[in-house]
Amino acid sequence: MSLQKYQRLPHALNCDCSVCWSRTVTVKPVPSRFTQCDQCRPASVQLVDGHWKPTPRFTCAKHTPSARPPKYWHVVYDSGKPAPYVPISKPFELE
């Protein structure tokens, strides 16, 4: 059987391969992490008297992201004391 004929074979109704799984997952709507309230508005452009009038977006104080990153970003992995630097005065070869 050639590769093109194999790729065009229909999947079974109860197929649980990654292709069929991704089709079922993408059909479901994903809730947005950012839910706008009545005060928030997206940016828009309107034609007024032959001129385009842009309206900037507005985000209320509740949905405005903080200026600082989340707290866990400043944590750095501490692996202990660093190994001391020992300069090598004479080159050597591995045996």
Jmol script that loads the backbone (N, CA, C; Angstrom):
load data "model"
ATOM      1  N   MET A   1       0.850  -1.166   0.000  1.00  0.00           N
ATOM      2  CA  MET A   1       0.000   0.000   0.000  1.00  0.00           C
ATOM      3  C   MET A   1       0.900   1.235   0.000  1.00  0.00           C
ATOM      4  N   SER A   2       0.594   2.206  -0.830  1.00  0.00           N
ATOM      5  CA  SER A   2       1.419   3.404  -0.898  1.00  0.00           C
ATOM      6  C   SER A   2       1.127   4.321   0.297  1.00  0.00           C
ATOM      7  N   LEU A   3       2.033   5.246   0.545  1.00  0.00           N
ATOM      8  CA  LEU A   3       1.909   6.148   1.692  1.00  0.00           C
ATOM      9  C   LEU A   3       0.692   7.054   1.570  1.00  0.00           C
ATOM     10  N   GLN A   4       0.400   7.545   0.360  1.00  0.00           N
ATOM     11  CA  GLN A   4      -0.745   8.440   0.177  1.00  0.00           C
ATOM     12  C   GLN A   4      -2.065   7.725   0.461  1.00  0.00           C
ATOM     13  N   LYS A   5      -2.181   6.478   0.022  1.00  0.00           N
ATOM     14  CA  LYS A   5      -3.409   5.724   0.302  1.00  0.00           C
ATOM     15  C   LYS A   5      -3.541   5.454   1.792  1.00  0.00           C
ATOM     16  N   TYR A   6      -2.410   5.187   2.460  1.00  0.00           N
ATOM     17  CA  TYR A   6      -2.445   4.911   3.891  1.00  0.00           C
ATOM     18  C   TYR A   6      -2.857   6.155   4.680  1.00  0.00           C
ATOM     19  N   GLN A   7      -2.354   7.332   4.283  1.00  0.00           N
ATOM     20  CA  GLN A   7      -2.669   8.561   5.004  1.00  0.00           C
ATOM     21  C   GLN A   7      -4.130   8.967   4.844  1.00  0.00           C
ATOM     22  N   ARG A   8      -4.767   8.547   3.793  1.00  0.00           N
ATOM     23  CA  ARG A   8      -6.145   8.948   3.542  1.00  0.00           C
ATOM     24  C   ARG A   8      -7.180   7.949   4.078  1.00  0.00           C
ATOM     25  N   LEU A   9      -6.733   6.902   4.761  1.00  0.00           N
ATOM     26  CA  LEU A   9      -7.671   5.947   5.337  1.00  0.00           C
ATOM     27  C   LEU A   9      -8.472   6.612   6.453  1.00  0.00           C
ATOM     28  N   PRO A  10      -9.786   6.371   6.519  1.00  0.00           N
ATOM     29  CA  PRO A  10     -10.582   6.972   7.596  1.00  0.00           C
ATOM     30  C   PRO A  10     -10.282   6.294   8.934  1.00  0.00           C
ATOM     31  N   HIS A  11     -10.405   7.064   9.990  1.00  0.00           N
ATOM     32  CA  HIS A  11     -10.199   6.527  11.336  1.00  0.00           C
ATOM     33  C   HIS A  11     -11.487   5.863  11.816  1.00  0.00           C
ATOM     34  N   ALA A  12     -11.352   4.891  12.665  1.00  0.00           N
ATOM     35  CA  ALA A  12     -12.519   4.220  13.253  1.00  0.00           C
ATOM     36  C   ALA A  12     -13.245   5.191  14.185  1.00  0.00           C
ATOM     37  N   LEU A  13     -14.519   4.910  14.469  1.00  0.00           N
ATOM     38  CA  LEU A  13     -15.299   5.793  15.337  1.00  0.00           C
ATOM     39  C   LEU A  13     -14.747   5.828  16.759  1.00  0.00           C
ATOM     40  N   ASN A  14     -14.234   4.719  17.230  1.00  0.00           N
ATOM     41  CA  ASN A  14     -13.699   4.671  18.590  1.00  0.00           C
ATOM     42  C   ASN A  14     -12.171   4.801  18.601  1.00  0.00           C
ATOM     43  N   CYS A  15     -11.588   5.424  17.618  1.00  0.00           N
ATOM     44  CA  CYS A  15     -10.135   5.581  17.516  1.00  0.00           C
ATOM     45  C   CYS A  15      -9.646   6.532  18.615  1.00  0.00           C
ATOM     46  N   ASP A  16      -8.567   6.160  19.280  1.00  0.00           N
ATOM     47  CA  ASP A  16      -8.024   7.011  20.333  1.00  0.00           C
ATOM     48  C   ASP A  16      -6.590   7.451  20.011  1.00  0.00           C
ATOM     49  N   CYS A  17      -6.302   7.623  18.732  1.00  0.00           N
ATOM     50  CA  CYS A  17      -4.975   8.088  18.345  1.00  0.00           C
ATOM     51  C   CYS A  17      -4.847   9.583  18.653  1.00  0.00           C
ATOM     52  N   SER A  18      -3.650  10.130  18.530  1.00  0.00           N
ATOM     53  CA  SER A  18      -3.415  11.529  18.865  1.00  0.00           C
ATOM     54  C   SER A  18      -4.160  12.478  17.926  1.00  0.00           C
ATOM     55  N   VAL A  19      -4.352  12.092  16.670  1.00  0.00           N
ATOM     56  CA  VAL A  19      -5.063  12.945  15.720  1.00  0.00           C
ATOM     57  C   VAL A  19      -6.532  13.070  16.115  1.00  0.00           C
ATOM     58  N   CYS A  20      -7.174  11.954  16.395  1.00  0.00           N
ATOM     59  CA  CYS A  20      -8.586  11.983  16.803  1.00  0.00           C
ATOM     60  C   CYS A  20      -8.748  12.665  18.151  1.00  0.00           C
ATOM     61  N   TRP A  21      -7.821  12.447  19.056  1.00  0.00           N
ATOM     62  CA  TRP A  21      -7.889  13.092  20.364  1.00  0.00           C
ATOM     63  C   TRP A  21      -7.791  14.610  20.225  1.00  0.00           C
ATOM     64  N   SER A  22      -6.847  15.097  19.389  1.00  0.00           N
ATOM     65  CA  SER A  22      -6.699  16.544  19.228  1.00  0.00           C
ATOM     66  C   SER A  22      -7.928  17.157  18.568  1.00  0.00           C
ATOM     67  N   ARG A  23      -8.609  16.422  17.703  1.00  0.00           N
ATOM     68  CA  ARG A  23      -9.838  16.940  17.100  1.00  0.00           C
ATOM     69  C   ARG A  23     -10.934  17.119  18.148  1.00  0.00           C
ATOM     70  N   THR A  24     -11.052  16.192  19.067  1.00  0.00           N
ATOM     71  CA  THR A  24     -12.089  16.304  20.091  1.00  0.00           C
ATOM     72  C   THR A  24     -11.750  17.393  21.098  1.00  0.00           C
ATOM     73  N   VAL A  25     -10.470  17.579  21.376  1.00  0.00           N
ATOM     74  CA  VAL A  25     -10.072  18.596  22.344  1.00  0.00           C
ATOM     75  C   VAL A  25     -10.250  19.993  21.765  1.00  0.00           C
ATOM     76  N   THR A  26      -9.922  20.194  20.494  1.00  0.00           N
ATOM     77  CA  THR A  26     -10.023  21.525  19.913  1.00  0.00           C
ATOM     78  C   THR A  26     -11.458  21.952  19.689  1.00  0.00           C
ATOM     79  N   VAL A  27     -12.383  21.043  19.662  1.00  0.00           N
ATOM     80  CA  VAL A  27     -13.783  21.404  19.475  1.00  0.00           C
ATOM     81  C   VAL A  27     -14.333  22.074  20.730  1.00  0.00           C
ATOM     82  N   LYS A  28     -13.845  21.678  21.904  1.00  0.00           N
ATOM     83  CA  LYS A  28     -14.324  22.234  23.147  1.00  0.00           C
ATOM     84  C   LYS A  28     -13.789  23.664  23.311  1.00  0.00           C
ATOM     85  N   PRO A  29     -14.651  24.617  23.665  1.00  0.00           N
ATOM     86  CA  PRO A  29     -14.156  25.984  23.862  1.00  0.00           C
ATOM     87  C   PRO A  29     -13.341  26.069  25.146  1.00  0.00           C
ATOM     88  N   VAL A  30     -12.269  26.818  25.068  1.00  0.00           N
ATOM     89  CA  VAL A  30     -11.395  26.992  26.214  1.00  0.00           C
ATOM     90  C   VAL A  30     -11.757  28.310  26.882  1.00  0.00           C
ATOM     91  N   PRO A  31     -12.051  28.279  28.183  1.00  0.00           N
ATOM     92  CA  PRO A  31     -12.384  29.541  28.848  1.00  0.00           C
ATOM     93  C   PRO A  31     -11.170  30.465  28.888  1.00  0.00           C
ATOM     94  N   SER A  32     -11.406  31.733  28.709  1.00  0.00           N
ATOM     95  CA  SER A  32     -10.333  32.712  28.700  1.00  0.00           C
ATOM     96  C   SER A  32      -9.823  32.965  30.106  1.00  0.00           C
ATOM     97  N   ARG A  33      -8.505  33.140  30.238  1.00  0.00           N
ATOM     98  CA  ARG A  33      -7.950  33.474  31.544  1.00  0.00           C
ATOM     99  C   ARG A  33      -8.247  34.923  31.889  1.00  0.00           C
ATOM    100  N   PHE A  34      -8.512  35.750  30.881  1.00  0.00           N
ATOM    101  CA  PHE A  34      -8.794  37.159  31.103  1.00  0.00           C
ATOM    102  C   PHE A  34     -10.258  37.407  30.776  1.00  0.00           C
ATOM    103  N   THR A  35     -11.069  37.548  31.791  1.00  0.00           N
ATOM    104  CA  THR A  35     -12.485  37.817  31.602  1.00  0.00           C
ATOM    105  C   THR A  35     -12.705  39.307  31.790  1.00  0.00           C
ATOM    106  N   GLN A  36     -13.181  39.965  30.761  1.00  0.00           N
ATOM    107  CA  GLN A  36     -13.377  41.404  30.854  1.00  0.00           C
ATOM    108  C   GLN A  36     -14.646  41.716  31.637  1.00  0.00           C
ATOM    109  N   CYS A  37     -14.614  42.833  32.318  1.00  0.00           N
ATOM    110  CA  CYS A  37     -15.794  43.274  33.055  1.00  0.00           C
ATOM    111  C   CYS A  37     -16.482  44.377  32.238  1.00  0.00           C
ATOM    112  N   ASP A  38     -17.471  45.037  32.829  1.00  0.00           N
ATOM    113  CA  ASP A  38     -18.211  46.085  32.126  1.00  0.00           C
ATOM    114  C   ASP A  38     -17.364  47.332  31.881  1.00  0.00           C
ATOM    115  N   GLN A  39     -16.347  47.560  32.715  1.00  0.00           N
ATOM    116  CA  GLN A  39     -15.518  48.752  32.570  1.00  0.00           C
ATOM    117  C   GLN A  39     -14.434  48.583  31.512  1.00  0.00           C
ATOM    118  N   CYS A  40     -13.943  47.369  31.306  1.00  0.00           N
ATOM    119  CA  CYS A  40     -12.880  47.118  30.324  1.00  0.00           C
ATOM    120  C   CYS A  40     -13.449  47.199  28.911  1.00  0.00           C
ATOM    121  N   ARG A  41     -12.640  47.724  27.981  1.00  0.00           N
ATOM    122  CA  ARG A  41     -13.086  47.770  26.591  1.00  0.00           C
ATOM    123  C   ARG A  41     -11.876  47.553  25.669  1.00  0.00           C
ATOM    124  N   PRO A  42     -12.070  46.863  24.559  1.00  0.00           N
ATOM    125  CA  PRO A  42     -10.960  46.645  23.620  1.00  0.00           C
ATOM    126  C   PRO A  42     -10.732  47.889  22.769  1.00  0.00           C
ATOM    127  N   ALA A  43      -9.599  47.955  22.116  1.00  0.00           N
ATOM    128  CA  ALA A  43      -9.309  49.060  21.205  1.00  0.00           C
ATOM    129  C   ALA A  43     -10.196  48.934  19.976  1.00  0.00           C
ATOM    130  N   SER A  44     -10.576  50.078  19.402  1.00  0.00           N
ATOM    131  CA  SER A  44     -11.429  50.052  18.218  1.00  0.00           C
ATOM    132  C   SER A  44     -11.125  51.267  17.347  1.00  0.00           C
ATOM    133  N   VAL A  45     -11.592  51.206  16.104  1.00  0.00           N
ATOM    134  CA  VAL A  45     -11.424  52.299  15.150  1.00  0.00           C
ATOM    135  C   VAL A  45     -12.770  52.540  14.485  1.00  0.00           C
ATOM    136  N   GLN A  46     -13.180  53.819  14.433  1.00  0.00           N
ATOM    137  CA  GLN A  46     -14.450  54.173  13.815  1.00  0.00           C
ATOM    138  C   GLN A  46     -14.216  55.244  12.762  1.00  0.00           C
ATOM    139  N   LEU A  47     -15.012  55.220  11.713  1.00  0.00           N
ATOM    140  CA  LEU A  47     -14.935  56.221  10.656  1.00  0.00           C
ATOM    141  C   LEU A  47     -15.911  57.340  11.002  1.00  0.00           C
ATOM    142  N   VAL A  48     -15.368  58.538  11.303  1.00  0.00           N
ATOM    143  CA  VAL A  48     -16.183  59.693  11.672  1.00  0.00           C
ATOM    144  C   VAL A  48     -15.880  60.816  10.694  1.00  0.00           C
ATOM    145  N   ASP A  49     -16.890  61.239   9.924  1.00  0.00           N
ATOM    146  CA  ASP A  49     -16.754  62.329   8.938  1.00  0.00           C
ATOM    147  C   ASP A  49     -15.592  62.108   7.975  1.00  0.00           C
ATOM    148  N   GLY A  50     -15.405  60.887   7.532  1.00  0.00           N
ATOM    149  CA  GLY A  50     -14.361  60.580   6.560  1.00  0.00           C
ATOM    150  C   GLY A  50     -12.981  60.405   7.176  1.00  0.00           C
ATOM    151  N   HIS A  51     -12.854  60.507   8.489  1.00  0.00           N
ATOM    152  CA  HIS A  51     -11.571  60.332   9.167  1.00  0.00           C
ATOM    153  C   HIS A  51     -11.681  59.169  10.145  1.00  0.00           C
ATOM    154  N   TRP A  52     -10.613  58.404  10.239  1.00  0.00           N
ATOM    155  CA  TRP A  52     -10.597  57.269  11.172  1.00  0.00           C
ATOM    156  C   TRP A  52     -10.277  57.791  12.561  1.00  0.00           C
ATOM    157  N   LYS A  53     -11.109  57.451  13.525  1.00  0.00           N
ATOM    158  CA  LYS A  53     -10.926  57.874  14.902  1.00  0.00           C
ATOM    159  C   LYS A  53     -10.643  56.635  15.757  1.00  0.00           C
ATOM    160  N   PRO A  54      -9.391  56.514  16.221  1.00  0.00           N
ATOM    161  CA  PRO A  54      -9.067  55.347  17.055  1.00  0.00           C
ATOM    162  C   PRO A  54      -9.513  55.576  18.499  1.00  0.00           C
ATOM    163  N   THR A  55      -9.972  54.530  19.128  1.00  0.00           N
ATOM    164  CA  THR A  55     -10.318  54.554  20.546  1.00  0.00           C
ATOM    165  C   THR A  55      -9.392  53.577  21.238  1.00  0.00           C
ATOM    166  N   PRO A  56      -8.534  54.067  22.130  1.00  0.00           N
ATOM    167  CA  PRO A  56      -7.597  53.149  22.793  1.00  0.00           C
ATOM    168  C   PRO A  56      -8.319  52.202  23.734  1.00  0.00           C
ATOM    169  N   ARG A  57      -7.680  51.101  24.007  1.00  0.00           N
ATOM    170  CA  ARG A  57      -8.281  50.138  24.920  1.00  0.00           C
ATOM    171  C   ARG A  57      -8.201  50.673  26.337  1.00  0.00           C
ATOM    172  N   PHE A  58      -9.072  50.181  27.167  1.00  0.00           N
ATOM    173  CA  PHE A  58      -9.066  50.565  28.565  1.00  0.00           C
ATOM    174  C   PHE A  58      -9.226  49.307  29.397  1.00  0.00           C
ATOM    175  N   THR A  59      -8.370  49.187  30.407  1.00  0.00           N
ATOM    176  CA  THR A  59      -8.430  48.057  31.317  1.00  0.00           C
ATOM    177  C   THR A  59      -8.590  48.617  32.722  1.00  0.00           C
ATOM    178  N   CYS A  60      -9.583  48.143  33.432  1.00  0.00           N
ATOM    179  CA  CYS A  60      -9.837  48.638  34.787  1.00  0.00           C
ATOM    180  C   CYS A  60      -8.701  48.217  35.718  1.00  0.00           C
ATOM    181  N   ALA A  61      -8.690  48.807  36.907  1.00  0.00           N
ATOM    182  CA  ALA A  61      -7.624  48.533  37.872  1.00  0.00           C
ATOM    183  C   ALA A  61      -7.606  47.064  38.298  1.00  0.00           C
ATOM    184  N   LYS A  62      -8.770  46.441  38.328  1.00  0.00           N
ATOM    185  CA  LYS A  62      -8.852  45.039  38.742  1.00  0.00           C
ATOM    186  C   LYS A  62      -8.163  44.107  37.747  1.00  0.00           C
ATOM    187  N   HIS A  63      -8.265  44.408  36.450  1.00  0.00           N
ATOM    188  CA  HIS A  63      -7.703  43.537  35.417  1.00  0.00           C
ATOM    189  C   HIS A  63      -6.366  44.024  34.865  1.00  0.00           C
ATOM    190  N   THR A  64      -5.842  45.135  35.373  1.00  0.00           N
ATOM    191  CA  THR A  64      -4.537  45.623  34.942  1.00  0.00           C
ATOM    192  C   THR A  64      -3.464  44.723  35.541  1.00  0.00           C
ATOM    193  N   PRO A  65      -2.556  44.203  34.718  1.00  0.00           N
ATOM    194  CA  PRO A  65      -1.506  43.345  35.272  1.00  0.00           C
ATOM    195  C   PRO A  65      -0.543  44.166  36.125  1.00  0.00           C
ATOM    196  N   SER A  66       0.026  43.546  37.124  1.00  0.00           N
ATOM    197  CA  SER A  66       0.950  44.251  38.007  1.00  0.00           C
ATOM    198  C   SER A  66       2.248  44.556  37.275  1.00  0.00           C
ATOM    199  N   ALA A  67       2.934  45.591  37.745  1.00  0.00           N
ATOM    200  CA  ALA A  67       4.199  45.995  37.119  1.00  0.00           C
ATOM    201  C   ALA A  67       5.317  45.019  37.465  1.00  0.00           C
ATOM    202  N   ARG A  68       5.161  44.309  38.570  1.00  0.00           N
ATOM    203  CA  ARG A  68       6.184  43.364  38.993  1.00  0.00           C
ATOM    204  C   ARG A  68       5.815  41.956  38.562  1.00  0.00           C
ATOM    205  N   PRO A  69       6.799  41.135  38.286  1.00  0.00           N
ATOM    206  CA  PRO A  69       6.505  39.738  37.949  1.00  0.00           C
ATOM    207  C   PRO A  69       6.005  38.993  39.178  1.00  0.00           C
ATOM    208  N   PRO A  70       5.441  37.806  39.004  1.00  0.00           N
ATOM    209  CA  PRO A  70       4.983  37.027  40.151  1.00  0.00           C
ATOM    210  C   PRO A  70       6.122  36.743  41.132  1.00  0.00           C
ATOM    211  N   LYS A  71       5.782  36.485  42.381  1.00  0.00           N
ATOM    212  CA  LYS A  71       6.782  36.333  43.437  1.00  0.00           C
ATOM    213  C   LYS A  71       7.783  35.225  43.160  1.00  0.00           C
ATOM    214  N   TYR A  72       7.340  34.142  42.543  1.00  0.00           N
ATOM    215  CA  TYR A  72       8.244  33.009  42.360  1.00  0.00           C
ATOM    216  C   TYR A  72       9.348  33.291  41.344  1.00  0.00           C
ATOM    217  N   TRP A  73       9.254  34.368  40.566  1.00  0.00           N
ATOM    218  CA  TRP A  73      10.281  34.638  39.564  1.00  0.00           C
ATOM    219  C   TRP A  73      11.605  35.055  40.189  1.00  0.00           C
ATOM    220  N   HIS A  74      11.590  35.649  41.369  1.00  0.00           N
ATOM    221  CA  HIS A  74      12.845  36.103  41.952  1.00  0.00           C
ATOM    222  C   HIS A  74      13.594  34.985  42.659  1.00  0.00           C
ATOM    223  N   VAL A  75      12.984  33.843  42.821  1.00  0.00           N
ATOM    224  CA  VAL A  75      13.632  32.729  43.508  1.00  0.00           C
ATOM    225  C   VAL A  75      14.604  32.059  42.546  1.00  0.00           C
ATOM    226  N   VAL A  76      15.830  31.941  43.009  1.00  0.00           N
ATOM    227  CA  VAL A  76      16.871  31.309  42.199  1.00  0.00           C
ATOM    228  C   VAL A  76      17.297  30.024  42.909  1.00  0.00           C
ATOM    229  N   TYR A  77      17.535  28.984  42.153  1.00  0.00           N
ATOM    230  CA  TYR A  77      17.945  27.717  42.738  1.00  0.00           C
ATOM    231  C   TYR A  77      19.299  27.876  43.415  1.00  0.00           C
ATOM    232  N   ASP A  78      19.362  27.561  44.683  1.00  0.00           N
ATOM    233  CA  ASP A  78      20.602  27.662  45.444  1.00  0.00           C
ATOM    234  C   ASP A  78      21.164  26.263  45.604  1.00  0.00           C
ATOM    235  N   SER A  79      22.254  25.980  44.943  1.00  0.00           N
ATOM    236  CA  SER A  79      22.832  24.638  44.998  1.00  0.00           C
ATOM    237  C   SER A  79      23.915  24.511  46.056  1.00  0.00           C
ATOM    238  N   GLY A  80      24.108  25.522  46.888  1.00  0.00           N
ATOM    239  CA  GLY A  80      25.111  25.446  47.954  1.00  0.00           C
ATOM    240  C   GLY A  80      26.290  26.356  47.664  1.00  0.00           C
ATOM    241  N   LYS A  81      27.368  26.137  48.431  1.00  0.00           N
ATOM    242  CA  LYS A  81      28.551  26.974  48.243  1.00  0.00           C
ATOM    243  C   LYS A  81      29.185  26.684  46.882  1.00  0.00           C
ATOM    244  N   PRO A  82      29.704  27.706  46.219  1.00  0.00           N
ATOM    245  CA  PRO A  82      30.358  27.464  44.931  1.00  0.00           C
ATOM    246  C   PRO A  82      31.707  26.777  45.131  1.00  0.00           C
ATOM    247  N   ALA A  83      32.121  26.025  44.141  1.00  0.00           N
ATOM    248  CA  ALA A  83      33.421  25.358  44.188  1.00  0.00           C
ATOM    249  C   ALA A  83      34.512  26.409  44.023  1.00  0.00           C
ATOM    250  N   PRO A  84      35.570  26.315  44.820  1.00  0.00           N
ATOM    251  CA  PRO A  84      36.631  27.326  44.706  1.00  0.00           C
ATOM    252  C   PRO A  84      37.394  27.179  43.394  1.00  0.00           C
ATOM    253  N   TYR A  85      37.890  28.297  42.898  1.00  0.00           N
ATOM    254  CA  TYR A  85      38.680  28.293  41.666  1.00  0.00           C
ATOM    255  C   TYR A  85      40.130  28.025  42.022  1.00  0.00           C
ATOM    256  N   VAL A  86      40.717  26.995  41.430  1.00  0.00           N
ATOM    257  CA  VAL A  86      42.120  26.664  41.666  1.00  0.00           C
ATOM    258  C   VAL A  86      42.841  26.794  40.333  1.00  0.00           C
ATOM    259  N   PRO A  87      43.704  27.806  40.209  1.00  0.00           N
ATOM    260  CA  PRO A  87      44.416  27.958  38.941  1.00  0.00           C
ATOM    261  C   PRO A  87      45.449  26.839  38.752  1.00  0.00           C
ATOM    262  N   ILE A  88      45.617  26.414  37.526  1.00  0.00           N
ATOM    263  CA  ILE A  88      46.573  25.351  37.199  1.00  0.00           C
ATOM    264  C   ILE A  88      47.820  26.027  36.656  1.00  0.00           C
ATOM    265  N   SER A  89      48.914  25.808  37.358  1.00  0.00           N
ATOM    266  CA  SER A  89      50.157  26.462  36.946  1.00  0.00           C
ATOM    267  C   SER A  89      50.868  25.674  35.858  1.00  0.00           C
ATOM    268  N   LYS A  90      50.721  24.343  35.854  1.00  0.00           N
ATOM    269  CA  LYS A  90      51.397  23.526  34.863  1.00  0.00           C
ATOM    270  C   LYS A  90      50.337  22.785  34.032  1.00  0.00           C
ATOM    271  N   PRO A  91      50.425  22.839  32.712  1.00  0.00           N
ATOM    272  CA  PRO A  91      49.476  22.057  31.892  1.00  0.00           C
ATOM    273  C   PRO A  91      49.738  20.570  32.096  1.00  0.00           C
ATOM    274  N   PHE A  92      48.673  19.779  32.008  1.00  0.00           N
ATOM    275  CA  PHE A  92      48.804  18.331  32.176  1.00  0.00           C
ATOM    276  C   PHE A  92      47.997  17.632  31.100  1.00  0.00           C
ATOM    277  N   GLU A  93      48.293  16.357  30.956  1.00  0.00           N
ATOM    278  CA  GLU A  93      47.562  15.519  29.991  1.00  0.00           C
ATOM    279  C   GLU A  93      46.916  14.386  30.744  1.00  0.00           C
ATOM    280  N   LEU A  94      45.719  14.012  30.285  1.00  0.00           N
ATOM    281  CA  LEU A  94      45.016  12.879  30.889  1.00  0.00           C
ATOM    282  C   LEU A  94      45.665  11.579  30.434  1.00  0.00           C
ATOM    283  N   GLU A  95      45.754  10.641  31.339  1.00  0.00           N
ATOM    284  CA  GLU A  95      46.349   9.347  30.991  1.00  0.00           C
ATOM    285  C   GLU A  95      45.300   8.325  30.756  1.00  0.00           C
TER     286      GLU A  95
END
end "model"
wireframe off; spacefill off
backbone 0.3
color backbone group
